[in-house]
Amino acid sequence: MAKLSIENKIENLNKLAEFIENFGEEHELSPKNIFELNLILDELITNIISYAYEDDSDHIIELDINKEKDELKIQLIDDGKEFNPLEKEEVKLDEDLDERKIGGLGIHIVKEKTDEIKYKRESNKNILMLKKKLK
Amino acid sequence: MEIIIDKTETLTEIKLAGRLDSNTSQKLETELIDLINSSSENILVNLDELNYISSSGLRVFLLAAKSLDAKGMRLKLCGMKNYIKEVFDIAGFSSIFDIYESKQKVNSEV
């Protein structure tokens, strides 16, 4: 089990990248799996940092990653406002350049790159549980 | 992330190296929009040395493609690693840009 607590600042994405690099080396993940794990968590954490907090104080986002056989189990906890990414409207991918929207792509990428996502709200915290099969 | 700009008479090439995420996308956005506004040549973004991209990076390319489109031009991208190309595919972006395997492939078509 590997744990990382990061403050809600975008520059901390570098700490996330370093953490995942180390986790990947330790568990002998392929470069593609390391990239995808980083991407999933980057998208989710960027969303949290950008939209979850309505004050200017510091908040801690907690990340746990567990490797069980050929599967990663990930838990992400934040104390921001209630947000269930699974309820977000799906982006339209077949629109022409003119109509393509900028937002919503991050969550779409997360859904594509994970095998299971569960959300719950508990004691004023968002808890996201993800599973990703290693291929 | 490093951004290197190489201008010739017929082509403006932007080489990106390192990580393109929400930390670095603003820097690219500023450079790219500046270049689009100031040049009438084709713009090629060379991703040979790019190791990472998130949706923040895709967002910048979409913005750039839209500004170019208004001038009747398309954004050309080359040198994507396979796992980066996959992100473009997932986002449904592969059809809105001109994507080339390598710079050589671009030159043979331009």
gemmi code that builds the backbone of each chain (N, CA, C; Angstrom):
import gemmi

chains = {
    "A": [
        ("MET", (0.849, -1.207, 0.000), (0.000, 0.000, 0.000), (0.876, 1.246, 0.000)),
        ("ALA", (0.535, 2.164, -0.870), (1.283, 3.423, -0.911), (0.316, 4.577, -0.666)),
        ("LYS", (0.779, 5.530, 0.114), (-0.084, 6.656, 0.491), (0.575, 7.972, 0.139)),
        ("LEU", (-0.245, 8.909, -0.313), (0.267, 10.255, -0.564), (-0.771, 11.270, -0.097)),
        ("SER", (-0.313, 12.256, 0.680), (-1.196, 13.366, 1.049), (-0.678, 14.607, 0.351)),
        ("ILE", (-1.530, 15.238, -0.430), (-1.050, 16.455, -1.092), (-1.980, 17.634, -0.838)),
        ("GLU", (-1.351, 18.798, -0.774), (-2.100, 20.032, -0.597), (-2.739, 20.448, -1.915)),
        ("ASN", (-3.843, 21.202, -1.812), (-4.606, 21.570, -3.013), (-3.944, 22.695, -3.818)),
        ("LYS", (-2.782, 22.386, -4.382), (-2.105, 23.342, -5.255), (-1.682, 22.621, -6.536)),
        ("ILE", (-1.951, 23.272, -7.670), (-1.677, 22.630, -8.963), (-0.212, 22.196, -9.110)),
        ("GLU", (0.724, 22.993, -8.545), (2.141, 22.618, -8.708), (2.469, 21.279, -8.031)),
        ("ASN", (1.563, 20.820, -7.146), (1.786, 19.529, -6.494), (1.576, 18.341, -7.429)),
        ("LEU", (1.101, 18.593, -8.638), (0.987, 17.509, -9.616), (2.357, 16.889, -9.877)),
        ("ASN", (3.407, 17.678, -9.681), (4.765, 17.126, -9.827), (5.058, 16.076, -8.756)),
        ("LYS", (4.545, 16.330, -7.533), (4.723, 15.351, -6.450), (3.972, 14.063, -6.778)),
        ("LEU", (2.775, 14.247, -7.361), (1.980, 13.086, -7.763), (2.754, 12.253, -8.797)),
        ("ALA", (3.314, 12.934, -9.785), (4.053, 12.242, -10.849), (5.220, 11.452, -10.274)),
        ("GLU", (5.931, 12.070, -9.339), (7.087, 11.433, -8.718), (6.653, 10.210, -7.903)),
        ("PHE", (5.561, 10.383, -7.158), (5.001, 9.307, -6.334), (4.622, 8.106, -7.208)),
        ("ILE", (3.981, 8.386, -8.335), (3.527, 7.293, -9.204), (4.707, 6.623, -9.901)),
        ("GLU", (5.678, 7.422, -10.262), (6.910, 6.888, -10.847), (7.546, 5.876, -9.876)),
        ("ASN", (7.655, 6.273, -8.603), (8.240, 5.387, -7.584), (7.402, 4.140, -7.358)),
        ("PHE", (6.080, 4.343, -7.280), (5.169, 3.214, -7.089), (5.307, 2.234, -8.262)),
        ("GLY", (5.362, 2.788, -9.440), (5.479, 1.975, -10.653), (6.763, 1.163, -10.682)),
        ("GLU", (7.851, 1.791, -10.268), (9.139, 1.085, -10.242), (9.108, -0.043, -9.231)),
        ("GLU", (8.587, 0.279, -8.055), (8.539, -0.691, -6.970), (7.703, -1.913, -7.343)),
        ("HIS", (6.608, -1.681, -8.069), (5.709, -2.788, -8.409), (5.881, -3.265, -9.843)),
        ("GLU", (6.944, -2.805, -10.480), (7.287, -3.224, -11.843), (6.130, -3.059, -12.832)),
        ("LEU", (5.500, -1.894, -12.796), (4.430, -1.603, -13.756), (5.057, -1.211, -15.096)),
        ("SER", (4.316, -1.475, -16.173), (4.820, -1.091, -17.496), (4.734, 0.429, -17.645)),
        ("PRO", (5.558, 0.986, -18.549), (5.501, 2.442, -18.778), (4.084, 2.917, -19.138)),
        ("LYS", (3.336, 2.107, -19.893), (1.981, 2.492, -20.281), (1.057, 2.537, -19.056)),
        ("ASN", (1.186, 1.526, -18.177), (0.381, 1.538, -16.955), (0.747, 2.713, -16.052)),
        ("ILE", (2.021, 3.020, -15.969), (2.453, 4.158, -15.148), (1.854, 5.446, -15.719)),
        ("PHE", (1.925, 5.584, -17.040), (1.362, 6.771, -17.684), (-0.134, 6.884, -17.398)),
        ("GLU", (-0.856, 5.775, -17.567), (-2.315, 5.825, -17.396), (-2.718, 6.083, -15.948)),
        ("LEU", (-1.981, 5.497, -15.025), (-2.254, 5.728, -13.605), (-2.035, 7.206, -13.275)),
        ("ASN", (-0.943, 7.745, -13.779), (-0.666, 9.170, -13.565), (-1.769, 10.035, -14.179)),
        ("LEU", (-2.177, 9.664, -15.387), (-3.185, 10.451, -16.097), (-4.522, 10.465, -15.337)),
        ("ILE", (-4.984, 9.286, -14.922), (-6.254, 9.178, -14.185), (-6.228, 10.084, -12.952)),
        ("LEU", (-5.142, 9.942, -12.173), (-5.077, 10.684, -10.911), (-4.857, 12.172, -11.141)),
        ("ASP", (-4.103, 12.512, -12.159), (-3.907, 13.919, -12.532), (-5.258, 14.560, -12.855)),
        ("GLU", (-6.063, 13.881, -13.679), (-7.364, 14.446, -14.067), (-8.259, 14.641, -12.837)),
        ("LEU", (-8.316, 13.621, -11.983), (-9.188, 13.707, -10.817), (-8.714, 14.770, -9.835)),
        ("ILE", (-7.407, 14.800, -9.584), (-6.871, 15.740, -8.601), (-6.914, 17.173, -9.146)),
        ("THR", (-6.654, 17.336, -10.444), (-6.780, 18.672, -11.054), (-8.213, 19.188, -10.884)),
        ("ASN", (-9.200, 18.317, -11.103), (-10.605, 18.688, -10.907), (-10.868, 19.123, -9.468)),
        ("ILE", (-10.373, 18.320, -8.530), (-10.599, 18.639, -7.117), (-9.990, 20.003, -6.792)),
        ("ILE", (-8.712, 20.181, -7.183), (-8.029, 21.441, -6.856), (-8.744, 22.627, -7.513)),
        ("SER", (-9.232, 22.433, -8.742), (-9.831, 23.553, -9.476), (-11.257, 23.880, -9.040)),
        ("TYR", (-12.030, 22.859, -8.659), (-13.466, 23.113, -8.462), (-14.030, 22.773, -7.085)),
        ("ALA", (-13.292, 22.013, -6.261), (-13.930, 21.480, -5.058), (-14.015, 22.475, -3.902)),
        ("TYR", (-13.132, 23.473, -3.913), (-13.038, 24.299, -2.712), (-13.587, 25.699, -2.926)),
        ("GLU", (-14.396, 26.120, -1.956), (-15.005, 27.441, -2.071), (-14.353, 28.453, -1.134)),
        ("ASP", (-13.300, 28.037, -0.448), (-12.564, 28.982, 0.396), (-11.113, 29.025, -0.075)),
        ("ASP", (-10.302, 29.848, 0.582), (-8.903, 29.954, 0.162), (-7.955, 29.190, 1.083)),
        ("SER", (-8.531, 28.402, 1.988), (-7.635, 27.718, 2.932), (-6.976, 26.508, 2.270)),
        ("ASP", (-6.001, 25.974, 2.996), (-5.314, 24.778, 2.514), (-6.158, 23.541, 2.811)),
        ("HIS", (-6.172, 22.635, 1.875), (-6.872, 21.362, 2.066), (-5.942, 20.234, 1.681)),
        ("ILE", (-6.184, 19.095, 2.315), (-5.357, 17.932, 2.008), (-6.176, 16.909, 1.206)),
        ("ILE", (-5.576, 16.434, 0.142), (-6.203, 15.380, -0.662), (-5.418, 14.098, -0.382)),
        ("GLU", (-6.163, 13.048, -0.050), (-5.473, 11.815, 0.330), (-5.637, 10.726, -0.722)),
        ("LEU", (-4.517, 10.133, -1.052), (-4.495, 9.097, -2.088), (-3.893, 7.806, -1.538)),
        ("ASP", (-4.585, 6.699, -1.788), (-4.074, 5.360, -1.441), (-4.057, 4.512, -2.687)),
        ("ILE", (-2.956, 3.834, -2.922), (-2.931, 2.884, -4.044), (-2.459, 1.527, -3.532)),
        ("ASN", (-3.173, 0.512, -3.952), (-2.882, -0.848, -3.553), (-2.772, -1.718, -4.787)),
        ("LYS", (-1.720, -2.527, -4.864), (-1.669, -3.456, -5.991), (-2.017, -4.851, -5.489)),
        ("GLU", (-3.074, -5.422, -6.076), (-3.458, -6.787, -5.723), (-3.448, -7.616, -6.989)),
        ("LYS", (-2.527, -8.533, -7.056), (-2.324, -9.336, -8.272), (-2.206, -8.433, -9.493)),
        ("ASP", (-3.154, -8.572, -10.430), (-3.017, -7.773, -11.650), (-4.009, -6.607, -11.665)),
        ("GLU", (-4.277, -6.089, -10.479), (-5.240, -5.006, -10.394), (-4.765, -3.929, -9.413)),
        ("LEU", (-5.047, -2.677, -9.775), (-4.752, -1.587, -8.845), (-6.051, -1.135, -8.202)),
        ("LYS", (-6.020, -0.951, -6.884), (-7.164, -0.386, -6.181), (-6.756, 0.978, -5.661)),
        ("ILE", (-7.540, 1.958, -6.036), (-7.170, 3.340, -5.735), (-8.279, 3.994, -4.929)),
        ("GLN", (-7.892, 4.741, -3.895), (-8.878, 5.513, -3.153), (-8.428, 6.971, -3.054)),
        ("LEU", (-9.362, 7.861, -3.367), (-9.036, 9.282, -3.360), (-10.058, 9.997, -2.479)),
        ("ILE", (-9.574, 10.722, -1.482), (-10.488, 11.389, -0.547), (-10.198, 12.885, -0.488)),
        ("ASP", (-11.257, 13.682, -0.617), (-11.078, 15.133, -0.438), (-12.221, 15.686, 0.405)),
        ("ASP", (-11.971, 16.840, 1.032), (-13.001, 17.430, 1.896), (-13.656, 18.641, 1.209)),
        ("GLY", (-13.709, 18.599, -0.101), (-14.356, 19.667, -0.873), (-15.858, 19.475, -0.937)),
        ("LYS", (-16.512, 20.335, -1.739), (-17.966, 20.223, -1.831), (-18.354, 18.918, -2.552)),
        ("GLU", (-19.584, 18.506, -2.324), (-20.029, 17.228, -2.857), (-19.919, 17.193, -4.380)),
        ("PHE", (-19.225, 16.198, -4.873), (-19.104, 16.063, -6.322), (-18.961, 14.599, -6.711)),
        ("ASN", (-19.931, 14.117, -7.440), (-19.862, 12.750, -7.935), (-19.560, 12.791, -9.430)),
        ("PRO", (-18.322, 12.447, -9.802), (-17.938, 12.560, -11.214), (-18.774, 11.656, -12.130)),
        ("LEU", (-19.384, 10.624, -11.531), (-20.173, 9.697, -12.344), (-21.475, 10.332, -12.810)),
        ("GLU", (-21.863, 11.407, -12.141), (-23.110, 12.064, -12.529), (-22.905, 13.169, -13.558)),
        ("LYS", (-21.641, 13.384, -13.908), (-21.355, 14.443, -14.881), (-21.819, 13.995, -16.281)),
        ("GLU", (-22.349, 14.944, -17.006), (-22.855, 14.647, -18.346), (-21.709, 14.187, -19.258)),
        ("GLU", (-21.984, 13.194, -20.081), (-20.959, 12.681, -20.997), (-20.609, 13.723, -22.065)),
        ("VAL", (-19.326, 13.808, -22.400), (-18.945, 14.727, -23.473), (-19.335, 14.133, -24.828)),
        ("LYS", (-19.619, 15.001, -25.772), (-19.913, 14.537, -27.134), (-18.606, 14.525, -27.923)),
        ("LEU", (-18.266, 13.334, -28.430), (-16.949, 13.194, -29.054), (-16.983, 13.318, -30.568)),
        ("ASP", (-18.201, 13.330, -31.127), (-18.257, 13.279, -32.592), (-18.590, 14.641, -33.210)),
        ("GLU", (-18.515, 15.702, -32.385), (-18.849, 17.010, -32.931), (-17.699, 17.573, -33.759)),
        ("ASP", (-18.054, 18.463, -34.690), (-17.043, 19.136, -35.496), (-16.238, 20.078, -34.620)),
        ("LEU", (-15.129, 20.517, -35.186), (-14.229, 21.430, -34.472), (-14.967, 22.616, -33.845)),
        ("ASP", (-15.871, 23.225, -34.611), (-16.608, 24.402, -34.134), (-17.350, 24.145, -32.831)),
        ("GLU", (-17.967, 22.963, -32.781), (-18.858, 22.682, -31.655), (-18.176, 22.002, -30.477)),
        ("ARG", (-16.923, 21.546, -30.702), (-16.288, 20.789, -29.633), (-16.120, 21.649, -28.384)),
        ("LYS", (-16.522, 21.072, -27.251), (-16.423, 21.796, -25.990), (-15.085, 21.483, -25.338)),
        ("ILE", (-14.660, 22.418, -24.503), (-13.374, 22.261, -23.837), (-13.502, 21.398, -22.577)),
        ("GLY", (-14.615, 21.514, -21.874), (-14.712, 20.854, -20.572), (-15.149, 19.395, -20.624)),
        ("GLY", (-15.050, 18.724, -19.501), (-15.585, 17.375, -19.364), (-14.705, 16.253, -19.881)),
        ("LEU", (-13.618, 16.612, -20.572), (-12.771, 15.578, -21.158), (-12.025, 14.756, -20.117)),
        ("GLY", (-11.628, 15.419, -19.031), (-10.854, 14.737, -17.997), (-11.594, 13.532, -17.443)),
        ("ILE", (-12.852, 13.741, -17.058), (-13.655, 12.663, -16.487), (-13.880, 11.553, -17.523)),
        ("HIS", (-14.074, 11.962, -18.760), (-14.239, 10.982, -19.828), (-12.999, 10.079, -19.938)),
        ("ILE", (-11.821, 10.690, -19.880), (-10.570, 9.923, -19.945), (-10.471, 8.971, -18.753)),
        ("VAL", (-10.842, 9.465, -17.555), (-10.787, 8.623, -16.354), (-11.687, 7.393, -16.524)),
        ("LYS", (-12.906, 7.624, -17.020), (-13.840, 6.504, -17.202), (-13.297, 5.479, -18.195)),
        ("GLU", (-12.672, 5.991, -19.255), (-12.129, 5.087, -20.280), (-10.955, 4.259, -19.768)),
        ("LYS", (-10.193, 4.838, -18.851), (-8.946, 4.204, -18.427), (-9.052, 3.444, -17.107)),
        ("THR", (-10.272, 3.354, -16.547), (-10.440, 2.556, -15.332), (-11.488, 1.472, -15.601)),
        ("ASP", (-11.504, 0.448, -14.756), (-12.462, -0.638, -14.937), (-13.654, -0.528, -14.017)),
        ("GLU", (-13.496, 0.208, -12.936), (-14.614, 0.394, -12.014), (-14.421, 1.706, -11.250)),
        ("ILE", (-15.508, 2.453, -11.112), (-15.453, 3.677, -10.301), (-16.662, 3.687, -9.373)),
        ("LYS", (-16.411, 3.900, -8.083), (-17.510, 4.038, -7.134), (-17.323, 5.329, -6.361)),
        ("TYR", (-18.448, 5.959, -6.066), (-18.385, 7.223, -5.327), (-19.257, 7.152, -4.093)),
        ("LYS", (-18.777, 7.708, -2.988), (-19.665, 7.911, -1.847), (-19.310, 9.200, -1.122)),
        ("ARG", (-20.311, 9.752, -0.448), (-20.120, 10.962, 0.351), (-20.272, 10.555, 1.806)),
        ("GLU", (-19.222, 10.788, 2.597), (-19.240, 10.358, 3.993), (-18.544, 11.392, 4.858)),
        ("SER", (-19.126, 11.749, 5.972), (-18.616, 12.773, 6.894), (-18.020, 13.968, 6.145)),
        ("ASN", (-18.833, 14.532, 5.261), (-18.438, 15.717, 4.497), (-17.213, 15.515, 3.605)),
        ("LYS", (-16.977, 14.268, 3.234), (-15.850, 14.013, 2.333), (-16.318, 13.277, 1.080)),
        ("ASN", (-15.647, 13.571, -0.019), (-15.856, 12.807, -1.250), (-14.888, 11.640, -1.241)),
        ("ILE", (-15.422, 10.446, -1.422), (-14.562, 9.266, -1.456), (-14.767, 8.564, -2.795)),
        ("LEU", (-13.687, 8.458, -3.520), (-13.757, 7.850, -4.836), (-12.910, 6.578, -4.817)),
        ("MET", (-13.520, 5.472, -5.224), (-12.794, 4.204, -5.242), (-12.720, 3.694, -6.675)),
        ("LEU", (-11.503, 3.445, -7.116), (-11.329, 3.026, -8.511), (-10.589, 1.707, -8.580)),
        ("LYS", (-10.894, 0.957, -9.642), (-10.116, -0.247, -9.919), (-9.589, -0.165, -11.338)),
        ("LYS", (-8.357, -0.565, -11.478), (-7.779, -0.584, -12.816), (-7.014, -1.875, -13.015)),
        ("LYS", (-7.408, -2.614, -14.032), (-6.696, -3.857, -14.347), (-5.399, -3.522, -15.060)),
        ("LEU", (-4.355, -4.229, -14.698), (-3.066, -3.998, -15.355), (-2.989, -4.862, -16.600)),
        ("LYS", (-2.748, -4.202, -17.716), (-2.676, -4.964, -18.978), (-1.284, -4.859, -19.559)),
    ],
    "B": [
        ("MET", (8.152, 21.603, -18.601), (8.079, 21.386, -20.047), (8.898, 22.439, -20.772)),
        ("GLU", (9.582, 22.010, -21.798), (10.359, 22.930, -22.629), (9.631, 23.202, -23.934)),
        ("ILE", (9.677, 24.448, -24.377), (9.073, 24.793, -25.662), (10.161, 25.413, -26.529)),
        ("ILE", (10.412, 24.806, -27.680), (11.417, 25.372, -28.595), (10.729, 25.737, -29.905)),
        ("ILE", (10.933, 26.977, -30.340), (10.270, 27.424, -31.566), (11.298, 27.600, -32.672)),
        ("ASP", (10.991, 27.022, -33.818), (11.912, 27.016, -34.939), (11.161, 27.505, -36.178)),
        ("LYS", (11.492, 28.714, -36.626), (10.751, 29.293, -37.757), (11.561, 29.234, -39.039)),
        ("THR", (10.956, 28.736, -40.091), (11.570, 28.852, -41.412), (10.569, 29.620, -42.282)),
        ("GLU", (10.883, 29.769, -43.581), (10.000, 30.551, -44.436), (8.625, 29.916, -44.617)),
        ("THR", (8.623, 28.581, -44.610), (7.363, 27.911, -44.935), (6.681, 27.266, -43.735)),
        ("LEU", (7.420, 27.139, -42.639), (6.871, 26.376, -41.521), (7.334, 26.935, -40.174)),
        ("THR", (6.397, 27.018, -39.245), (6.770, 27.320, -37.865), (6.619, 26.031, -37.076)),
        ("GLU", (7.743, 25.595, -36.506), (7.694, 24.341, -35.752), (7.831, 24.618, -34.258)),
        ("ILE", (6.936, 24.004, -33.482), (7.014, 24.127, -32.021), (7.343, 22.756, -31.462)),
        ("LYS", (8.509, 22.666, -30.836), (8.888, 21.375, -30.247), (8.596, 21.395, -28.754)),
        ("LEU", (7.900, 20.372, -28.297), (7.587, 20.284, -26.868), (8.361, 19.133, -26.254)),
        ("ALA", (8.932, 19.363, -25.071), (9.638, 18.293, -24.372), (9.199, 18.267, -22.918)),
        ("GLY", (8.985, 17.058, -22.386), (8.634, 16.915, -20.972), (7.159, 16.638, -20.767)),
        ("ARG", (6.565, 17.359, -19.805), (5.199, 17.058, -19.385), (4.250, 18.214, -19.691)),
        ("LEU", (3.172, 17.888, -20.379), (2.144, 18.888, -20.658), (0.916, 18.560, -19.806)),
        ("ASP", (0.787, 19.286, -18.684), (-0.341, 19.068, -17.772), (-0.881, 20.418, -17.317)),
        ("SER", (-1.725, 20.433, -16.297), (-2.333, 21.716, -15.913), (-1.321, 22.690, -15.306)),
        ("ASN", (-0.137, 22.164, -14.982), (0.956, 23.012, -14.507), (1.589, 23.811, -15.631)),
        ("THR", (1.651, 23.214, -16.813), (2.443, 23.785, -17.906), (1.591, 24.230, -19.103)),
        ("SER", (0.283, 23.894, -19.074), (-0.528, 24.156, -20.272), (-0.709, 25.655, -20.546)),
        ("GLN", (-0.713, 26.460, -19.471), (-0.905, 27.902, -19.662), (0.239, 28.512, -20.470)),
        ("LYS", (1.449, 28.048, -20.159), (2.652, 28.522, -20.851), (2.549, 28.211, -22.354)),
        ("LEU", (2.112, 26.999, -22.669), (1.974, 26.611, -24.075), (0.872, 27.415, -24.753)),
        ("GLU", (-0.225, 27.609, -24.033), (-1.352, 28.353, -24.605), (-0.910, 29.755, -25.037)),
        ("THR", (-0.197, 30.437, -24.140), (0.281, 31.786, -24.432), (1.178, 31.795, -25.673)),
        ("GLU", (2.151, 30.875, -25.714), (3.100, 30.807, -26.838), (2.395, 30.497, -28.152)),
        ("LEU", (1.499, 29.536, -28.082), (0.851, 29.035, -29.294), (-0.098, 30.093, -29.883)),
        ("ILE", (-0.867, 30.733, -29.030), (-1.813, 31.740, -29.507), (-1.053, 32.941, -30.093)),
        ("ASP", (0.061, 33.301, -29.435), (0.947, 34.346, -29.961), (1.436, 34.022, -31.359)),
        ("LEU", (1.905, 32.791, -31.512), (2.438, 32.351, -32.802), (1.361, 32.348, -33.878)),
        ("ILE", (0.192, 31.869, -33.514), (-0.902, 31.791, -34.482), (-1.282, 33.194, -34.945)),
        ("ASN", (-1.305, 34.136, -34.001), (-1.677, 35.499, -34.352), (-0.613, 36.198, -35.196)),
        ("SER", (0.655, 35.789, -35.031), (1.722, 36.527, -35.703), (2.246, 35.855, -36.963)),
        ("SER", (1.801, 34.623, -37.249), (2.394, 33.985, -38.425), (1.345, 33.518, -39.420)),
        ("SER", (1.754, 33.490, -40.663), (0.837, 33.039, -41.707), (1.308, 31.702, -42.275)),
        ("GLU", (2.442, 31.185, -41.733), (2.938, 29.886, -42.200), (2.148, 28.779, -41.505)),
        ("ASN", (2.316, 27.580, -42.012), (1.748, 26.426, -41.333), (2.421, 26.249, -39.977)),
        ("ILE", (1.664, 25.744, -39.033), (2.242, 25.494, -37.717), (2.249, 23.994, -37.437)),
        ("LEU", (3.442, 23.516, -37.094), (3.603, 22.105, -36.770), (4.025, 21.976, -35.309)),
        ("VAL", (3.301, 21.158, -34.568), (3.711, 20.891, -33.193), (4.386, 19.525, -33.161)),
        ("ASN", (5.664, 19.542, -32.790), (6.453, 18.317, -32.777), (6.496, 17.743, -31.354)),
        ("LEU", (5.950, 16.532, -31.210), (5.814, 15.938, -29.871), (6.816, 14.802, -29.611)),
        ("ASP", (7.869, 14.742, -30.461), (8.898, 13.701, -30.302), (9.351, 13.522, -28.851)),
        ("GLU", (9.539, 14.639, -28.162), (10.127, 14.586, -26.813), (9.094, 14.771, -25.709)),
        ("LEU", (7.815, 14.722, -26.080), (6.775, 14.897, -25.061), (6.465, 13.541, -24.415)),
        ("ASN", (6.565, 13.498, -23.085), (6.385, 12.222, -22.377), (5.031, 12.085, -21.712)),
        ("TYR", (4.316, 13.205, -21.594), (3.078, 13.152, -20.822), (2.118, 14.216, -21.318)),
        ("ILE", (0.833, 13.844, -21.391), (-0.185, 14.848, -21.706), (-1.455, 14.527, -20.915)),
        ("SER", (-2.133, 15.569, -20.421), (-3.438, 15.379, -19.777), (-4.464, 16.186, -20.557)),
        ("SER", (-5.706, 16.182, -20.092), (-6.748, 16.905, -20.825), (-6.472, 18.416, -20.871)),
        ("SER", (-5.678, 18.925, -19.928), (-5.312, 20.344, -19.984), (-4.500, 20.651, -21.238)),
        ("GLY", (-3.688, 19.692, -21.636), (-2.898, 19.846, -22.856), (-3.775, 19.745, -24.094)),
        ("LEU", (-4.693, 18.785, -24.076), (-5.623, 18.624, -25.201), (-6.411, 19.912, -25.414)),
        ("ARG", (-6.798, 20.523, -24.296), (-7.571, 21.746, -24.320), (-6.831, 22.859, -25.101)),
        ("VAL", (-5.507, 22.949, -24.877), (-4.717, 23.972, -25.568), (-4.696, 23.704, -27.081)),
        ("PHE", (-4.536, 22.434, -27.453), (-4.520, 22.102, -28.881), (-5.877, 22.385, -29.529)),
        ("LEU", (-6.943, 22.141, -28.779), (-8.282, 22.415, -29.319), (-8.462, 23.927, -29.542)),
        ("LEU", (-8.025, 24.713, -28.553), (-8.090, 26.180, -28.691), (-7.299, 26.644, -29.906)),
        ("ALA", (-6.093, 26.086, -30.056), (-5.216, 26.468, -31.168), (-5.867, 26.097, -32.500)),
        ("ALA", (-6.447, 24.893, -32.547), (-7.083, 24.439, -33.792), (-8.245, 25.354, -34.155)),
        ("LYS", (-8.970, 25.805, -33.138), (-10.101, 26.707, -33.405), (-9.615, 28.054, -33.942)),
        ("SER", (-8.553, 28.598, -33.357), (-8.041, 29.886, -33.859), (-7.502, 29.743, -35.274)),
        ("LEU", (-6.828, 28.612, -35.548), (-6.296, 28.390, -36.890), (-7.415, 28.219, -37.898)),
        ("ASP", (-8.449, 27.525, -37.464), (-9.594, 27.265, -38.330), (-10.201, 28.582, -38.828)),
        ("ALA", (-10.229, 29.569, -37.932), (-10.766, 30.880, -38.296), (-9.927, 31.532, -39.400)),
        ("LYS", (-8.645, 31.115, -39.522), (-7.776, 31.633, -40.580), (-7.707, 30.670, -41.768)),
        ("GLY", (-8.536, 29.638, -41.733), (-8.542, 28.650, -42.814), (-7.366, 27.697, -42.773)),
        ("MET", (-6.787, 27.510, -41.583), (-5.629, 26.607, -41.459), (-5.940, 25.469, -40.489)),
        ("ARG", (-5.108, 24.420, -40.560), (-5.278, 23.287, -39.643), (-4.041, 23.144, -38.773)),
        ("LEU", (-4.248, 22.594, -37.590), (-3.111, 22.339, -36.706), (-2.495, 20.985, -37.062)),
        ("LYS", (-1.187, 21.005, -37.283), (-0.483, 19.760, -37.597), (0.313, 19.306, -36.380)),
        ("LEU", (0.206, 18.019, -36.086), (0.935, 17.459, -34.953), (1.751, 16.267, -35.436)),
        ("CYS", (2.966, 16.108, -34.934), (3.741, 14.921, -35.309), (4.521, 14.358, -34.133)),
        ("GLY", (4.927, 13.100, -34.277), (5.851, 12.468, -33.327), (5.247, 12.000, -32.016)),
        ("MET", (3.935, 11.753, -32.003), (3.309, 11.311, -30.745), (3.719, 9.891, -30.384)),
        ("LYS", (4.026, 9.671, -29.122), (4.212, 8.298, -28.648), (2.846, 7.604, -28.671)),
        ("ASN", (2.871, 6.272, -28.757), (1.609, 5.520, -28.874), (0.615, 5.822, -27.764)),
        ("TYR", (1.129, 5.881, -26.519), (0.189, 6.087, -25.411), (-0.369, 7.508, -25.413)),
        ("ILE", (0.352, 8.429, -26.035), (-0.172, 9.798, -26.150), (-1.223, 9.861, -27.256)),
        ("LYS", (-0.950, 9.166, -28.359), (-1.924, 9.097, -29.458), (-3.244, 8.514, -28.957)),
        ("GLU", (-3.124, 7.535, -28.042), (-4.324, 6.897, -27.489), (-5.211, 7.910, -26.746)),
        ("VAL", (-4.590, 8.863, -26.066), (-5.365, 9.894, -25.359), (-6.120, 10.773, -26.376)),
        ("PHE", (-5.456, 11.086, -27.479), (-6.126, 11.850, -28.546), (-7.315, 11.057, -29.099)),
        ("ASP", (-7.106, 9.750, -29.267), (-8.177, 8.890, -29.794), (-9.364, 8.853, -28.838)),
        ("ILE", (-9.080, 8.635, -27.553), (-10.141, 8.562, -26.546), (-10.950, 9.849, -26.527)),
        ("ALA", (-10.260, 10.972, -26.682), (-10.929, 12.271, -26.627), (-11.675, 12.578, -27.923)),
        ("GLY", (-11.514, 11.714, -28.912), (-12.146, 11.961, -30.211), (-11.461, 13.102, -30.957)),
        ("PHE", (-10.188, 13.334, -30.632), (-9.458, 14.471, -31.195), (-8.696, 14.134, -32.464)),
        ("SER", (-8.532, 12.847, -32.728), (-7.651, 12.473, -33.837), (-8.174, 12.959, -35.181)),
        ("SER", (-9.495, 13.175, -35.265), (-10.057, 13.594, -36.548), (-10.029, 15.111, -36.742)),
        ("ILE", (-9.818, 15.860, -35.668), (-9.864, 17.326, -35.840), (-8.485, 17.955, -36.028)),
        ("PHE", (-7.442, 17.135, -35.914), (-6.100, 17.626, -36.219), (-5.515, 16.807, -37.361)),
        ("ASP", (-4.471, 17.356, -37.987), (-3.703, 16.548, -38.939), (-2.550, 15.930, -38.165)),
        ("ILE", (-2.627, 14.614, -37.985), (-1.616, 13.931, -37.178), (-0.683, 13.107, -38.069)),
        ("TYR", (0.618, 13.329, -37.916), (1.621, 12.616, -38.706), (2.513, 11.822, -37.773)),
        ("GLU", (2.980, 10.675, -38.291), (3.851, 9.822, -37.486), (5.139, 10.542, -37.111)),
        ("SER", (5.713, 11.223, -38.098), (7.002, 11.861, -37.863), (7.097, 13.133, -38.691)),
        ("LYS", (8.137, 13.917, -38.396), (8.333, 15.159, -39.144), (8.601, 14.875, -40.626)),
        ("GLN", (9.308, 13.788, -40.881), (9.600, 13.396, -42.270), (8.300, 13.214, -43.055)),
        ("LYS", (7.323, 12.588, -42.406), (6.030, 12.326, -43.060), (5.322, 13.646, -43.384)),
        ("VAL", (5.489, 14.636, -42.514), (4.866, 15.941, -42.763), (5.503, 16.554, -43.999)),
        ("ASN", (6.848, 16.530, -44.028), (7.573, 17.152, -45.136), (7.232, 16.543, -46.481)),
        ("SER", (6.976, 15.238, -46.474), (6.686, 14.598, -47.754), (5.294, 14.973, -48.265)),
        ("GLU", (4.455, 15.484, -47.379), (3.093, 15.836, -47.816), (2.886, 17.329, -48.022)),
        ("VAL", (3.695, 18.148, -47.349), (3.470, 19.610, -47.435), (4.026, 20.162, -48.742)),
    ],
}
model = gemmi.Model(1)
for chain_id, residues in chains.items():
    chain = gemmi.Chain(chain_id)
    for i, (resn, *xyz) in enumerate(residues, 1):
        res = gemmi.Residue()
        res.name, res.seqid = resn, gemmi.SeqId(i, " ")
        for name, pos in zip(("N", "CA", "C"), xyz):
            atom = gemmi.Atom()
            atom.name, atom.element = name, gemmi.Element(name[0])
            atom.pos, atom.b_iso = gemmi.Position(*pos), 0.0
            res.add_atom(atom)
        chain.add_residue(res)
    model.add_chain(chain)
structure = gemmi.Structure()
structure.add_model(model)
structure.setup_entities()
